[in-house]
């Protein structure tokens, strides 16, 4: 199962990234467990200084921006095929 963590305060960009993860998972038949972290103190545990942050299977793949749908799909499919 693909473990996805979205780190953010709950701002519009953070919610958009979360929704995009759901869309990509559904379109690519990925079994995903998505967790949202809104505690600013935990952001530093992942080295995230700018939100939204995205972690796939324990690896930070993005911080401070929303990836394109195509890029996100590539990352998620790769992480699903190569779990840590």
C-alpha positions in Angstrom: 0.0 0.0 0.0 1.2 3.5 -0.9 1.6 5.7 2.2 1.1 9.4 1.4 1.5 12.2 3.8 0.4 15.7 3.0 1.9 18.3 5.4 0.2 21.7 5.6 -1.9 24.1 7.6 -5.1 23.3 5.8 -4.7 26.2 3.4 -6.2 26.0 -0.1 -3.0 24.7 -1.7 -2.7 22.0 0.9 -6.3 20.9 0.3 -5.7 21.0 -3.4 -2.7 18.7 -3.1 -4.6 16.3 -1.0 -7.5 16.2 -3.5 -5.0 15.7 -6.4 -3.5 12.7 -4.6 -6.9 11.2 -4.3 -7.6 11.8 -8.0 -4.3 10.3 -9.1 -4.7 7.3 -6.9 -8.2 6.6 -8.2 -7.2 7.1 -11.9 -4.3 4.7 -11.5 -5.9 2.1 -9.3 -3.4 2.8 -6.5 -4.2 1.5 -3.0 -3.3 4.6 -1.0 -3.3 5.5 2.7 -3.3 9.3 3.0 -2.4 11.1 6.2 -2.7 14.8 6.8 -0.3 16.5 9.2 -1.3 20.0 10.2 1.0 20.3 13.3 3.7 22.9 12.4 6.1 21.2 14.9 6.0 18.0 12.9 6.9 19.7 9.6 10.5 20.0 10.8 10.7 16.3 11.4 10.4 15.9 7.7 12.6 18.9 6.8 9.6 20.8 5.4 9.9 24.5 5.7 7.3 25.5 3.1 3.9 23.9 2.6 2.4 22.0 1.1 4.8 19.2 1.7 4.4 15.7 0.2 5.9 12.5 1.5 5.6 9.2 -0.3 6.5 6.0 1.5 8.6 8.0 4.0 10.5 10.0 1.3 9.9 13.8 0.9 9.2 14.4 -2.7 7.9 18.0 -2.7 7.8 21.1 -0.6 6.3 24.5 -1.1 4.5 23.8 -4.3 1.8 21.7 -6.0 3.3 19.3 -8.6 1.5 18.9 -11.9 -0.9 16.0 -12.1 1.4 14.2 -14.5 4.4 14.6 -12.2 2.4 13.5 -9.1 1.2 10.5 -11.0 4.8 9.6 -12.0 5.9 9.9 -8.3 3.0 7.9 -6.9 3.2 5.1 -9.4 7.0 4.8 -8.9 6.6 4.9 -5.1 3.9 2.2 -5.3 6.1 -0.1 -7.5 9.2 0.5 -5.4 8.2 0.7 -1.8 10.9 1.5 0.7 
